[in-house]
Amino acid sequence: MALIVQKYGGSSLADVDCINHVAEKVVTARKQGHQVAVVVSAMHGETDRLMTLAKSIQEQPSPREYATLLSTGEQVSIALLCMAINNKGYEARSFTGGQARILTDSRYKKARILDIDADALEKELAAGRIPVIAGFQGKDVNGDITTLGRGGSDTTGVAIAAALKADECQIYTDVDGVYTADPRVVPQARRLNKVTFEEMLELASLGAKVLQTRAVEFAGKYEVPLRVLSTFAEGDGTLITFEENNAMEQPMVSGIAFNRSEAKLTILGVPDKPGVASSIIGPVSAANIDVDMIVQNVAADEKTDFTFTVHRDDYHKAMEILGHISNELGARVVLGDNKIAKLSLVGVGMRSHAGIASTMFKTLGKEGINIQMITTSEIKVSVVVDEKYLELGVRALHSAFGLDAEPSEEFDPQLSRV
């Protein structure tokens, strides 16, 4: 008998029929002899409806009241799912984040989990009941409701699994696992049986939508075995696990991720002197704008050109800040582009294969795709390209690195060393 935490997203709980289907999956695991705890999101579209409702009354709602309102979506889900499980002859009990004793800091709209007192949930499991916990929410030391940010139910699921020392955390969604690329962009994309936490963290942070980045970080930190499965189709899904001894013999590239929500800003002709990077990035970061890729070039006239990327939603705010910085530093000009995208190759096999970057650049060049920025790490290569060429680039790279092939097929692109 194993202890399993199952997490179901909003698409899995779209309506009453879906809720009954989820209840059947929970009961099936229980019939197999497993102890089961369940974490759920709000029903599909409910969080967006509540956000729209709030902003129809107040454009900038109080964060405390906003969190209180949004948390009700998951409370509907836990109550309905418990009813459906009870109808099938098994006893289930609903828990809000606070009732599950999920303690967070006081950042109401993007709180971080500080601790989980699992005693109450453990008692439910020991009594043979199925606890159904509201994802996305917790409470702070003052007893106020907090929310974890969009996609936070994944984090709740992993955190509950860690607190309960579960044998596996199963993330149920509308896809049957992690794919080599988004199948909507690359029809030849295939499901991966396994992927390392390291790879999954890179894929999630670089735009893959299957799992929330914070959830993967949490799972890796607390060594929670994680599996992505489909709510609506049977199968083994994708197991996210720790790197094995033979990982160096894995394919060079495990997957391709991309992000359309990027914008690029450039300040030209800045004096080349110590502290100039801090003078540019400091005010941007102080405005709670996350900076992603950064490139700095020093010209012959001892002037520096500085380029960085931010989320597209922060583009206009960042441009305004950069305009003020430009005046202070005596820069030549400020340029911006909010029609770019980031395209990334990810794979632990990169550690033992040379020439990944050169093959990537050659492939994009053959398709007439200009590379605007480049960044690398031990297991990834990311480039910024014009957004209109993104899907073409993803498909070309998917073929160039043999990801269209079946996993059993050997692939050697005869890479040149760089």
HELIX and SHEET records of a PDB file:
HELIX    1   1 GLY A   10  LEU A   13  5                                   4    
HELIX    2   2 VAL A   16  LYS A   31  1                                  16    
HELIX    3   3 GLU A   46  ILE A   57  1                                  12    
HELIX    4   4 PRO A   63  LEU A   70  1                                   8    
HELIX    5   5 THR A   72  ASN A   87  1                                  16    
HELIX    6   6 ASP A  119  ALA A  126  1                                   8    
HELIX    7   7 GLY A  152  LEU A  164  1                                  13    
HELIX    8   8 PHE A  197  SER A  205  1                                   9    
HELIX    9   9 THR A  213  LYS A  221  1                                   9    
HELIX   10  10 ALA A  247  GLU A  249  5                                   3    
HELIX   11  11 VAL A  276  ALA A  286  1                                  11    
HELIX   12  12 ARG A  312  ASP A  314  5                                   3    
HELIX   13  13 TYR A  315  LEU A  329  1                                  15    
HELIX   14  14 VAL A  348  SER A  352  5                                   5    
HELIX   15  15 ILE A  356  LYS A  366  1                                  11    
HELIX   16  16 GLU A  387  TYR A  389  5                                   3    
HELIX   17  17 LEU A  390  ALA A  400  1                                  11    
SHEET    1   A 8 ALA A  92  PHE A  95  0                                        
SHEET    2   A 8 ILE A 130  ALA A 134  1                                        
SHEET    3   A 8 GLN A  35  VAL A  40  1                                        
SHEET    4   A 8 LEU A   3  TYR A   8  1                                        
SHEET    5   A 8 GLU A 168  THR A 173  1                                        
SHEET    6   A 8 LEU A 226  SER A 230  1                                        
SHEET    7   A 8 THR A 238  THR A 241 -1                                        
SHEET    8   A 8 LYS A 194  THR A 196  1                                        
SHEET    1   B 2 ILE A 102  THR A 104  0                                        
SHEET    2   B 2 ILE A 113  ILE A 116 -1                                        
SHEET    1   C 2 GLN A 137  LYS A 139  0                                        
SHEET    2   C 2 ILE A 145  THR A 147 -1                                        
SHEET    1   D 6 VAL A 291  VAL A 298  0                                        
SHEET    2   D 6 LYS A 303  HIS A 311 -1                                        
SHEET    3   D 6 GLY A 255  PRO A 271 -1                                        
SHEET    4   D 6 VAL A 333  VAL A 346 -1                                        
SHEET    5   D 6 LYS A 380  ASP A 386 -1                                        
SHEET    6   D 6 MET A 373  SER A 377 -1                                        
END                                                                             
